[in-house]
Amino acid sequence: MSGTSWVFGDNVDTDVLAPGKYMKSGIEELARHCLESVLPNFAADVRPGDFVVGGRNFGAGSSREQAPEALRHLGVAALVAVSYAGLFYRNAINLGLPAIVCANAGRIRAGDRLNVDPEAGRIENLSTGESLDCEPIPPHLAQLLRDGGLMPHLEKRLARERGIRS
């Protein structure tokens, strides 16, 4: 995966990612307001294939799955952060959005061009020439991501099991 980095700090919470006053709207409207209180033009300027980079505790706050869903809807290819709130991490993976844990995420600057390999746990910063080692996505979660998230993964698995029983 290759794209441009959008860098945010520590404790970016789900209220910033999916503002409460838009929760009753559809995902398209909600996504238009993703991160607007931190970076007003983010939703308008982010491009499919870009990466969101955070510090510690990215996705803190409520367990609303609309937070990673808004990022995915905007075309974000993957998340890179020092650490994630547990429920946010799993919601992202379940929705098919890779969430990479990278202790050195702070070395990435806004606008850097990146190549990201979630399964290998490797980020190549094309802007600086630096390589960053990250935690590889575990194989069972990598398969879930390749299948498009939890629901497509379960549907595929169920179809396979039905085919075996037939």
PyMOL commands that place a pseudoatom at each C-alpha (Angstrom):
pseudoatom trace, name=CA, resn=MET, resi=1, chain=A, elem=C, hetatm=0, pos=[0.000, 0.000, 0.000]
pseudoatom trace, name=CA, resn=SER, resi=2, chain=A, elem=C, hetatm=0, pos=[1.290, 3.453, -0.907]
pseudoatom trace, name=CA, resn=GLY, resi=3, chain=A, elem=C, hetatm=0, pos=[-0.113, 6.825, 0.059]
pseudoatom trace, name=CA, resn=THR, resi=4, chain=A, elem=C, hetatm=0, pos=[0.304, 10.095, 1.907]
pseudoatom trace, name=CA, resn=SER, resi=5, chain=A, elem=C, hetatm=0, pos=[0.380, 10.392, 5.693]
pseudoatom trace, name=CA, resn=TRP, resi=6, chain=A, elem=C, hetatm=0, pos=[-2.009, 12.457, 7.807]
pseudoatom trace, name=CA, resn=VAL, resi=7, chain=A, elem=C, hetatm=0, pos=[-0.473, 12.842, 11.251]
pseudoatom trace, name=CA, resn=PHE, resi=8, chain=A, elem=C, hetatm=0, pos=[-2.350, 13.336, 14.518]
pseudoatom trace, name=CA, resn=GLY, resi=9, chain=A, elem=C, hetatm=0, pos=[-1.225, 13.208, 18.132]
pseudoatom trace, name=CA, resn=ASP, resi=10, chain=A, elem=C, hetatm=0, pos=[-2.038, 11.198, 21.233]
pseudoatom trace, name=CA, resn=ASN, resi=11, chain=A, elem=C, hetatm=0, pos=[-5.524, 10.355, 22.504]
pseudoatom trace, name=CA, resn=VAL, resi=12, chain=A, elem=C, hetatm=0, pos=[-7.454, 11.062, 19.302]
pseudoatom trace, name=CA, resn=ASP, resi=13, chain=A, elem=C, hetatm=0, pos=[-10.876, 9.953, 20.471]
pseudoatom trace, name=CA, resn=THR, resi=14, chain=A, elem=C, hetatm=0, pos=[-13.907, 8.522, 18.735]
pseudoatom trace, name=CA, resn=ASP, resi=15, chain=A, elem=C, hetatm=0, pos=[-15.853, 11.766, 19.269]
pseudoatom trace, name=CA, resn=VAL, resi=16, chain=A, elem=C, hetatm=0, pos=[-13.330, 13.520, 17.021]
pseudoatom trace, name=CA, resn=LEU, resi=17, chain=A, elem=C, hetatm=0, pos=[-13.445, 10.703, 14.455]
pseudoatom trace, name=CA, resn=ALA, resi=18, chain=A, elem=C, hetatm=0, pos=[-17.248, 10.350, 14.476]
pseudoatom trace, name=CA, resn=PRO, resi=19, chain=A, elem=C, hetatm=0, pos=[-18.792, 13.479, 16.055]
pseudoatom trace, name=CA, resn=GLY, resi=20, chain=A, elem=C, hetatm=0, pos=[-21.823, 12.675, 18.188]
pseudoatom trace, name=CA, resn=LYS, resi=21, chain=A, elem=C, hetatm=0, pos=[-24.096, 15.273, 16.612]
pseudoatom trace, name=CA, resn=TYR, resi=22, chain=A, elem=C, hetatm=0, pos=[-23.857, 13.408, 13.279]
pseudoatom trace, name=CA, resn=MET, resi=23, chain=A, elem=C, hetatm=0, pos=[-24.335, 9.889, 14.636]
pseudoatom trace, name=CA, resn=LYS, resi=24, chain=A, elem=C, hetatm=0, pos=[-27.953, 9.685, 13.459]
pseudoatom trace, name=CA, resn=SER, resi=25, chain=A, elem=C, hetatm=0, pos=[-26.913, 10.636, 9.933]
pseudoatom trace, name=CA, resn=GLY, resi=26, chain=A, elem=C, hetatm=0, pos=[-25.715, 8.084, 7.429]
pseudoatom trace, name=CA, resn=ILE, resi=27, chain=A, elem=C, hetatm=0, pos=[-22.042, 7.187, 7.134]
pseudoatom trace, name=CA, resn=GLU, resi=28, chain=A, elem=C, hetatm=0, pos=[-21.559, 9.546, 4.201]
pseudoatom trace, name=CA, resn=GLU, resi=29, chain=A, elem=C, hetatm=0, pos=[-22.607, 12.576, 6.261]
pseudoatom trace, name=CA, resn=LEU, resi=30, chain=A, elem=C, hetatm=0, pos=[-20.754, 11.380, 9.351]
pseudoatom trace, name=CA, resn=ALA, resi=31, chain=A, elem=C, hetatm=0, pos=[-17.549, 10.847, 7.360]
pseudoatom trace, name=CA, resn=ARG, resi=32, chain=A, elem=C, hetatm=0, pos=[-17.720, 14.429, 6.050]
pseudoatom trace, name=CA, resn=HIS, resi=33, chain=A, elem=C, hetatm=0, pos=[-17.132, 15.575, 9.637]
pseudoatom trace, name=CA, resn=CYS, resi=34, chain=A, elem=C, hetatm=0, pos=[-14.407, 13.074, 10.544]
pseudoatom trace, name=CA, resn=LEU, resi=35, chain=A, elem=C, hetatm=0, pos=[-11.567, 14.826, 12.400]
pseudoatom trace, name=CA, resn=GLU, resi=36, chain=A, elem=C, hetatm=0, pos=[-12.960, 18.285, 11.560]
pseudoatom trace, name=CA, resn=SER, resi=37, chain=A, elem=C, hetatm=0, pos=[-12.423, 19.613, 15.091]
pseudoatom trace, name=CA, resn=VAL, resi=38, chain=A, elem=C, hetatm=0, pos=[-8.697, 18.803, 14.780]
pseudoatom trace, name=CA, resn=LEU, resi=39, chain=A, elem=C, hetatm=0, pos=[-8.131, 19.399, 11.062]
pseudoatom trace, name=CA, resn=PRO, resi=40, chain=A, elem=C, hetatm=0, pos=[-11.158, 21.084, 9.438]
pseudoatom trace, name=CA, resn=ASN, resi=41, chain=A, elem=C, hetatm=0, pos=[-10.369, 20.072, 5.834]
pseudoatom trace, name=CA, resn=PHE, resi=42, chain=A, elem=C, hetatm=0, pos=[-9.353, 16.479, 6.529]
pseudoatom trace, name=CA, resn=ALA, resi=43, chain=A, elem=C, hetatm=0, pos=[-12.460, 14.794, 5.101]
pseudoatom trace, name=CA, resn=ALA, resi=44, chain=A, elem=C, hetatm=0, pos=[-12.395, 16.955, 1.970]
pseudoatom trace, name=CA, resn=ASP, resi=45, chain=A, elem=C, hetatm=0, pos=[-8.656, 16.572, 1.356]
pseudoatom trace, name=CA, resn=VAL, resi=46, chain=A, elem=C, hetatm=0, pos=[-7.859, 12.964, 2.317]
pseudoatom trace, name=CA, resn=ARG, resi=47, chain=A, elem=C, hetatm=0, pos=[-7.511, 10.703, -0.725]
pseudoatom trace, name=CA, resn=PRO, resi=48, chain=A, elem=C, hetatm=0, pos=[-8.164, 6.990, -1.173]
pseudoatom trace, name=CA, resn=GLY, resi=49, chain=A, elem=C, hetatm=0, pos=[-5.001, 5.124, -0.243]
pseudoatom trace, name=CA, resn=ASP, resi=50, chain=A, elem=C, hetatm=0, pos=[-3.798, 7.685, 2.313]
pseudoatom trace, name=CA, resn=PHE, resi=51, chain=A, elem=C, hetatm=0, pos=[-2.747, 6.747, 5.846]
pseudoatom trace, name=CA, resn=VAL, resi=52, chain=A, elem=C, hetatm=0, pos=[-3.805, 8.157, 9.204]
pseudoatom trace, name=CA, resn=VAL, resi=53, chain=A, elem=C, hetatm=0, pos=[-0.940, 8.220, 11.704]
pseudoatom trace, name=CA, resn=GLY, resi=54, chain=A, elem=C, hetatm=0, pos=[-1.548, 8.686, 15.400]
pseudoatom trace, name=CA, resn=GLY, resi=55, chain=A, elem=C, hetatm=0, pos=[0.313, 8.675, 18.661]
pseudoatom trace, name=CA, resn=ARG, resi=56, chain=A, elem=C, hetatm=0, pos=[-0.665, 6.799, 21.792]
pseudoatom trace, name=CA, resn=ASN, resi=57, chain=A, elem=C, hetatm=0, pos=[-4.193, 5.599, 22.555]
pseudoatom trace, name=CA, resn=PHE, resi=58, chain=A, elem=C, hetatm=0, pos=[-5.623, 6.317, 19.097]
pseudoatom trace, name=CA, resn=GLY, resi=59, chain=A, elem=C, hetatm=0, pos=[-9.391, 5.761, 19.083]
pseudoatom trace, name=CA, resn=ALA, resi=60, chain=A, elem=C, hetatm=0, pos=[-9.935, 6.342, 22.798]
pseudoatom trace, name=CA, resn=GLY, resi=61, chain=A, elem=C, hetatm=0, pos=[-13.442, 6.975, 24.074]
pseudoatom trace, name=CA, resn=SER, resi=62, chain=A, elem=C, hetatm=0, pos=[-16.652, 5.202, 23.222]
pseudoatom trace, name=CA, resn=SER, resi=63, chain=A, elem=C, hetatm=0, pos=[-16.749, 1.927, 21.347]
pseudoatom trace, name=CA, resn=ARG, resi=64, chain=A, elem=C, hetatm=0, pos=[-18.650, 3.337, 18.366]
pseudoatom trace, name=CA, resn=GLU, resi=65, chain=A, elem=C, hetatm=0, pos=[-17.670, 1.433, 15.265]
pseudoatom trace, name=CA, resn=GLN, resi=66, chain=A, elem=C, hetatm=0, pos=[-18.615, 4.448, 13.148]
pseudoatom trace, name=CA, resn=ALA, resi=67, chain=A, elem=C, hetatm=0, pos=[-15.223, 5.978, 14.013]
pseudoatom trace, name=CA, resn=PRO, resi=68, chain=A, elem=C, hetatm=0, pos=[-13.123, 3.531, 11.960]
pseudoatom trace, name=CA, resn=GLU, resi=69, chain=A, elem=C, hetatm=0, pos=[-16.001, 3.170, 9.504]
pseudoatom trace, name=CA, resn=ALA, resi=70, chain=A, elem=C, hetatm=0, pos=[-15.805, 6.910, 8.710]
pseudoatom trace, name=CA, resn=LEU, resi=71, chain=A, elem=C, hetatm=0, pos=[-12.076, 6.589, 7.992]
pseudoatom trace, name=CA, resn=ARG, resi=72, chain=A, elem=C, hetatm=0, pos=[-12.653, 3.567, 5.781]
pseudoatom trace, name=CA, resn=HIS, resi=73, chain=A, elem=C, hetatm=0, pos=[-15.501, 5.360, 3.995]
pseudoatom trace, name=CA, resn=LEU, resi=74, chain=A, elem=C, hetatm=0, pos=[-13.106, 8.212, 3.181]
pseudoatom trace, name=CA, resn=GLY, resi=75, chain=A, elem=C, hetatm=0, pos=[-10.705, 5.710, 1.599]
pseudoatom trace, name=CA, resn=VAL, resi=76, chain=A, elem=C, hetatm=0, pos=[-8.032, 5.598, 4.295]
pseudoatom trace, name=CA, resn=ALA, resi=77, chain=A, elem=C, hetatm=0, pos=[-5.912, 2.535, 3.448]
pseudoatom trace, name=CA, resn=ALA, resi=78, chain=A, elem=C, hetatm=0, pos=[-4.558, 1.876, 6.943]
pseudoatom trace, name=CA, resn=LEU, resi=79, chain=A, elem=C, hetatm=0, pos=[-3.952, 3.347, 10.360]
pseudoatom trace, name=CA, resn=VAL, resi=80, chain=A, elem=C, hetatm=0, pos=[-0.526, 3.587, 11.971]
pseudoatom trace, name=CA, resn=ALA, resi=81, chain=A, elem=C, hetatm=0, pos=[-0.221, 4.476, 15.652]
pseudoatom trace, name=CA, resn=VAL, resi=82, chain=A, elem=C, hetatm=0, pos=[1.974, 3.930, 18.678]
pseudoatom trace, name=CA, resn=SER, resi=83, chain=A, elem=C, hetatm=0, pos=[-1.013, 2.285, 20.392]
pseudoatom trace, name=CA, resn=TYR, resi=84, chain=A, elem=C, hetatm=0, pos=[-4.780, 1.982, 20.054]
pseudoatom trace, name=CA, resn=ALA, resi=85, chain=A, elem=C, hetatm=0, pos=[-7.728, 1.848, 22.392]
pseudoatom trace, name=CA, resn=GLY, resi=86, chain=A, elem=C, hetatm=0, pos=[-8.616, -1.864, 22.442]
pseudoatom trace, name=CA, resn=LEU, resi=87, chain=A, elem=C, hetatm=0, pos=[-12.193, -1.636, 21.169]
pseudoatom trace, name=CA, resn=PHE, resi=88, chain=A, elem=C, hetatm=0, pos=[-11.248, 0.819, 18.439]
pseudoatom trace, name=CA, resn=TYR, resi=89, chain=A, elem=C, hetatm=0, pos=[-8.463, -1.495, 17.237]
pseudoatom trace, name=CA, resn=ARG, resi=90, chain=A, elem=C, hetatm=0, pos=[-10.795, -4.462, 16.977]
pseudoatom trace, name=CA, resn=ASN, resi=91, chain=A, elem=C, hetatm=0, pos=[-13.568, -2.404, 15.354]
pseudoatom trace, name=CA, resn=ALA, resi=92, chain=A, elem=C, hetatm=0, pos=[-11.099, -1.200, 12.711]
pseudoatom trace, name=CA, resn=ILE, resi=93, chain=A, elem=C, hetatm=0, pos=[-9.926, -4.742, 11.954]
pseudoatom trace, name=CA, resn=ASN, resi=94, chain=A, elem=C, hetatm=0, pos=[-13.515, -6.056, 11.933]
pseudoatom trace, name=CA, resn=LEU, resi=95, chain=A, elem=C, hetatm=0, pos=[-14.401, -3.400, 9.344]
pseudoatom trace, name=CA, resn=GLY, resi=96, chain=A, elem=C, hetatm=0, pos=[-11.418, -4.342, 7.173]
pseudoatom trace, name=CA, resn=LEU, resi=97, chain=A, elem=C, hetatm=0, pos=[-9.274, -1.327, 8.072]
pseudoatom trace, name=CA, resn=PRO, resi=98, chain=A, elem=C, hetatm=0, pos=[-5.686, -2.331, 8.955]
pseudoatom trace, name=CA, resn=ALA, resi=99, chain=A, elem=C, hetatm=0, pos=[-4.481, -0.852, 12.258]
pseudoatom trace, name=CA, resn=ILE, resi=100, chain=A, elem=C, hetatm=0, pos=[-0.707, -1.122, 12.532]
pseudoatom trace, name=CA, resn=VAL, resi=101, chain=A, elem=C, hetatm=0, pos=[1.053, -0.741, 15.867]
pseudoatom trace, name=CA, resn=CYS, resi=102, chain=A, elem=C, hetatm=0, pos=[4.320, 1.126, 15.338]
pseudoatom trace, name=CA, resn=ALA, resi=103, chain=A, elem=C, hetatm=0, pos=[6.394, 2.334, 18.274]
pseudoatom trace, name=CA, resn=ASN, resi=104, chain=A, elem=C, hetatm=0, pos=[8.161, 4.807, 15.956]
pseudoatom trace, name=CA, resn=ALA, resi=105, chain=A, elem=C, hetatm=0, pos=[5.038, 6.269, 14.354]
pseudoatom trace, name=CA, resn=GLY, resi=106, chain=A, elem=C, hetatm=0, pos=[6.158, 9.661, 15.700]
pseudoatom trace, name=CA, resn=ARG, resi=107, chain=A, elem=C, hetatm=0, pos=[8.967, 9.681, 13.123]
pseudoatom trace, name=CA, resn=ILE, resi=108, chain=A, elem=C, hetatm=0, pos=[6.392, 10.065, 10.330]
pseudoatom trace, name=CA, resn=ARG, resi=109, chain=A, elem=C, hetatm=0, pos=[5.586, 13.643, 9.311]
pseudoatom trace, name=CA, resn=ALA, resi=110, chain=A, elem=C, hetatm=0, pos=[2.387, 14.955, 7.769]
pseudoatom trace, name=CA, resn=GLY, resi=111, chain=A, elem=C, hetatm=0, pos=[2.570, 14.632, 4.007]
pseudoatom trace, name=CA, resn=ASP, resi=112, chain=A, elem=C, hetatm=0, pos=[5.241, 11.915, 3.955]
pseudoatom trace, name=CA, resn=ARG, resi=113, chain=A, elem=C, hetatm=0, pos=[4.755, 9.324, 1.211]
pseudoatom trace, name=CA, resn=LEU, resi=114, chain=A, elem=C, hetatm=0, pos=[4.660, 5.832, 2.668]
pseudoatom trace, name=CA, resn=ASN, resi=115, chain=A, elem=C, hetatm=0, pos=[4.710, 2.214, 1.553]
pseudoatom trace, name=CA, resn=VAL, resi=116, chain=A, elem=C, hetatm=0, pos=[3.048, 0.126, 4.240]
pseudoatom trace, name=CA, resn=ASP, resi=117, chain=A, elem=C, hetatm=0, pos=[3.128, -3.663, 4.546]
pseudoatom trace, name=CA, resn=PRO, resi=118, chain=A, elem=C, hetatm=0, pos=[0.855, -4.580, 7.482]
pseudoatom trace, name=CA, resn=GLU, resi=119, chain=A, elem=C, hetatm=0, pos=[1.606, -8.303, 7.327]
pseudoatom trace, name=CA, resn=ALA, resi=120, chain=A, elem=C, hetatm=0, pos=[5.362, -7.825, 7.388]
pseudoatom trace, name=CA, resn=GLY, resi=121, chain=A, elem=C, hetatm=0, pos=[5.140, -4.993, 9.924]
pseudoatom trace, name=CA, resn=ARG, resi=122, chain=A, elem=C, hetatm=0, pos=[7.182, -2.661, 7.766]
pseudoatom trace, name=CA, resn=ILE, resi=123, chain=A, elem=C, hetatm=0, pos=[6.803, 0.959, 6.704]
pseudoatom trace, name=CA, resn=GLU, resi=124, chain=A, elem=C, hetatm=0, pos=[9.040, 2.527, 4.079]
pseudoatom trace, name=CA, resn=ASN, resi=125, chain=A, elem=C, hetatm=0, pos=[9.001, 6.314, 4.276]
pseudoatom trace, name=CA, resn=LEU, resi=126, chain=A, elem=C, hetatm=0, pos=[9.592, 7.301, 0.667]
pseudoatom trace, name=CA, resn=SER, resi=127, chain=A, elem=C, hetatm=0, pos=[9.998, 10.951, 1.653]
pseudoatom trace, name=CA, resn=THR, resi=128, chain=A, elem=C, hetatm=0, pos=[12.865, 10.359, 4.079]
pseudoatom trace, name=CA, resn=GLY, resi=129, chain=A, elem=C, hetatm=0, pos=[14.225, 6.975, 2.962]
pseudoatom trace, name=CA, resn=GLU, resi=130, chain=A, elem=C, hetatm=0, pos=[13.725, 5.614, 6.480]
pseudoatom trace, name=CA, resn=SER, resi=131, chain=A, elem=C, hetatm=0, pos=[12.359, 2.128, 7.210]
pseudoatom trace, name=CA, resn=LEU, resi=132, chain=A, elem=C, hetatm=0, pos=[10.289, 1.557, 10.319]
pseudoatom trace, name=CA, resn=ASP, resi=133, chain=A, elem=C, hetatm=0, pos=[9.706, -1.824, 11.917]
pseudoatom trace, name=CA, resn=CYS, resi=134, chain=A, elem=C, hetatm=0, pos=[6.212, -2.286, 13.334]
pseudoatom trace, name=CA, resn=GLU, resi=135, chain=A, elem=C, hetatm=0, pos=[4.232, -5.127, 14.855]
pseudoatom trace, name=CA, resn=PRO, resi=136, chain=A, elem=C, hetatm=0, pos=[3.123, -7.425, 12.034]
pseudoatom trace, name=CA, resn=ILE, resi=137, chain=A, elem=C, hetatm=0, pos=[-0.613, -8.023, 11.804]
pseudoatom trace, name=CA, resn=PRO, resi=138, chain=A, elem=C, hetatm=0, pos=[-1.098, -11.599, 13.137]
pseudoatom trace, name=CA, resn=PRO, resi=139, chain=A, elem=C, hetatm=0, pos=[-1.885, -14.155, 10.391]
pseudoatom trace, name=CA, resn=HIS, resi=140, chain=A, elem=C, hetatm=0, pos=[-5.482, -14.795, 11.493]
pseudoatom trace, name=CA, resn=LEU, resi=141, chain=A, elem=C, hetatm=0, pos=[-6.241, -11.050, 11.458]
pseudoatom trace, name=CA, resn=ALA, resi=142, chain=A, elem=C, hetatm=0, pos=[-4.374, -10.594, 8.170]
pseudoatom trace, name=CA, resn=GLN, resi=143, chain=A, elem=C, hetatm=0, pos=[-6.697, -13.183, 6.605]
pseudoatom trace, name=CA, resn=LEU, resi=144, chain=A, elem=C, hetatm=0, pos=[-9.710, -11.385, 8.048]
pseudoatom trace, name=CA, resn=LEU, resi=145, chain=A, elem=C, hetatm=0, pos=[-8.434, -8.128, 6.489]
pseudoatom trace, name=CA, resn=ARG, resi=146, chain=A, elem=C, hetatm=0, pos=[-7.786, -9.811, 3.110]
pseudoatom trace, name=CA, resn=ASP, resi=147, chain=A, elem=C, hetatm=0, pos=[-11.377, -11.060, 3.193]
pseudoatom trace, name=CA, resn=GLY, resi=148, chain=A, elem=C, hetatm=0, pos=[-12.627, -7.478, 3.688]
pseudoatom trace, name=CA, resn=GLY, resi=149, chain=A, elem=C, hetatm=0, pos=[-13.446, -7.563, 7.397]
pseudoatom trace, name=CA, resn=LEU, resi=150, chain=A, elem=C, hetatm=0, pos=[-15.250, -9.784, 9.867]
pseudoatom trace, name=CA, resn=MET, resi=151, chain=A, elem=C, hetatm=0, pos=[-18.598, -10.190, 8.094]
pseudoatom trace, name=CA, resn=PRO, resi=152, chain=A, elem=C, hetatm=0, pos=[-17.146, -11.051, 4.654]
pseudoatom trace, name=CA, resn=HIS, resi=153, chain=A, elem=C, hetatm=0, pos=[-14.638, -13.340, 6.408]
pseudoatom trace, name=CA, resn=LEU, resi=154, chain=A, elem=C, hetatm=0, pos=[-17.403, -15.212, 8.239]
pseudoatom trace, name=CA, resn=GLU, resi=155, chain=A, elem=C, hetatm=0, pos=[-19.525, -15.428, 5.077]
pseudoatom trace, name=CA, resn=LYS, resi=156, chain=A, elem=C, hetatm=0, pos=[-16.571, -16.881, 3.180]
pseudoatom trace, name=CA, resn=ARG, resi=157, chain=A, elem=C, hetatm=0, pos=[-15.851, -19.345, 5.966]
pseudoatom trace, name=CA, resn=LEU, resi=158, chain=A, elem=C, hetatm=0, pos=[-19.505, -20.394, 6.221]
pseudoatom trace, name=CA, resn=ALA, resi=159, chain=A, elem=C, hetatm=0, pos=[-19.719, -20.888, 2.444]
pseudoatom trace, name=CA, resn=ARG, resi=160, chain=A, elem=C, hetatm=0, pos=[-16.584, -23.042, 2.578]
pseudoatom trace, name=CA, resn=GLU, resi=161, chain=A, elem=C, hetatm=0, pos=[-18.016, -25.139, 5.432]
pseudoatom trace, name=CA, resn=ARG, resi=162, chain=A, elem=C, hetatm=0, pos=[-21.318, -25.583, 3.601]
pseudoatom trace, name=CA, resn=GLY, resi=163, chain=A, elem=C, hetatm=0, pos=[-19.424, -26.701, 0.523]
pseudoatom trace, name=CA, resn=ILE, resi=164, chain=A, elem=C, hetatm=0, pos=[-17.625, -29.351, 2.573]
pseudoatom trace, name=CA, resn=ARG, resi=165, chain=A, elem=C, hetatm=0, pos=[-20.893, -30.695, 4.015]
pseudoatom trace, name=CA, resn=SER, resi=166, chain=A, elem=C, hetatm=0, pos=[-22.620, -30.889, 0.604]
for i in range(1, 166): cmd.bond("trace and resi %d" % i, "trace and resi %d" % (i + 1))
show_as sticks, trace
zoom trace
